[in-house]
Amino acid sequence: MIAVLLLLVIVTSHFWLAALGGYLVRASPPVHADMIVVLAGDFSGNRILMSGDLVRRGFAPKALVSGPSGAYGLHESDLAIQFAVRHGYPESYFIALPNDSRSTKSEADEVLAALAKWHAHSVDIVTSNYHTRRAGNIYHAKAPGLEIHMVAAPDTYFTPDGWWKDRDARKTFLLEWMKTVATWLGM
């Protein structure tokens, strides 16, 4: 019986591993919004480049770029904007939001305060694919009156249907699931 159960787990592993990876992703296509928001934490540049593309395509007039301090005394927002400029996007597309947040929850407080100052009523929030569900839940809980659309930027390593094949993707999966459970527990 145990051998049959083990064989069943092995044979169906692709299905349930993909389902666990897919659960982390809850995103939609971008819509026209008052502001694009770029969440911090992407060191490959996919989030900032996607936001530049969305501004270029007219989805919003500007992208608010969150950026905690810490990288050699610089803010991630400044580094991200410089990266986008080197990739052909005008600096005028972006608004830096330097902050000292160390979690998605504290980042949401900073971002939402800035959005209130800009009188934004609708936003496309750009983050990595694996981060869309948890970040979306946090933002929806903190700002129920704000129209929020979570837009998934591709991750260099993580894909929902193949994350177990790459060491960095496995680490991303484990860390995001730990953070998801911690959020469920109110931590």
DALINSUL-V606220 format. One record per pair of residues at least 24 apart in sequence whose C-alpha atoms are under 7 Angstrom apart, sorted by sequence separation. I is the first residue (numbers start at 1). J is the second residue. If there is no record, write none. Layout:
BEGIN
i={I & I}
j={J & J}
END
This chain:
BEGIN
i={36 & 122 & 123 & 124 & 125 & 126 & 127 & 128 & 129 & 35 & 38 & 121 & 122 & 123 & 124 & 125 & 126 & 127 & 128 & 129 & 33 & 34 & 35 & 36 & 37 & 38 & 39 & 40 & 121 & 122 & 123 & 124 & 125 & 126 & 127 & 128 & 129 & 32 & 33 & 35 & 36 & 37 & 38 & 39 & 40 & 124 & 126 & 128 & 31 & 32 & 35 & 36 & 37 & 38 & 35 & 65 & 63 & 64 & 65 & 66 & 67 & 68 & 69 & 62 & 63 & 64 & 65 & 66 & 67 & 68 & 69 & 104 & 108 & 48 & 62 & 63 & 64 & 65 & 66 & 67 & 68 & 62 & 64 & 68 & 105 & 45 & 49 & 48 & 52 & 55 & 52 & 134 & 51 & 47 & 47 & 47 & 35 & 34 & 37 & 34 & 35 & 36 & 37 & 38 & 39 & 34 & 35 & 36 & 37 & 38 & 39 & 33 & 34 & 35 & 36 & 37 & 38 & 33 & 33 & 31 & 30 & 50 & 25 & 25 & 27 & 24 & 25 & 26 & 47 & 24 & 25 & 26 & 46 & 24 & 25 & 46 & 24 & 30 & 28 & 30 & 28 & 29 & 27 & 28 & 27 & 27 & 22 & 21 & 21 & 18 & 18 & 18}
j={60 & 146 & 147 & 148 & 149 & 150 & 151 & 152 & 153 & 60 & 63 & 146 & 147 & 148 & 149 & 150 & 151 & 152 & 153 & 154 & 59 & 60 & 61 & 62 & 63 & 64 & 65 & 66 & 147 & 148 & 149 & 150 & 151 & 152 & 153 & 154 & 155 & 59 & 60 & 62 & 63 & 64 & 65 & 66 & 67 & 151 & 153 & 155 & 59 & 60 & 63 & 64 & 65 & 66 & 64 & 94 & 93 & 94 & 95 & 96 & 97 & 98 & 99 & 93 & 94 & 95 & 96 & 97 & 98 & 99 & 100 & 135 & 139 & 80 & 94 & 95 & 96 & 97 & 98 & 99 & 100 & 95 & 97 & 101 & 138 & 80 & 84 & 84 & 89 & 93 & 93 & 180 & 126 & 126 & 127 & 128 & 120 & 120 & 123 & 121 & 122 & 123 & 124 & 125 & 126 & 122 & 123 & 124 & 125 & 126 & 127 & 122 & 123 & 124 & 125 & 126 & 127 & 123 & 124 & 124 & 124 & 153 & 129 & 130 & 132 & 130 & 131 & 132 & 153 & 131 & 132 & 133 & 153 & 132 & 133 & 154 & 133 & 149 & 149 & 151 & 150 & 151 & 150 & 151 & 151 & 152 & 160 & 160 & 161 & 160 & 161 & 162}
END
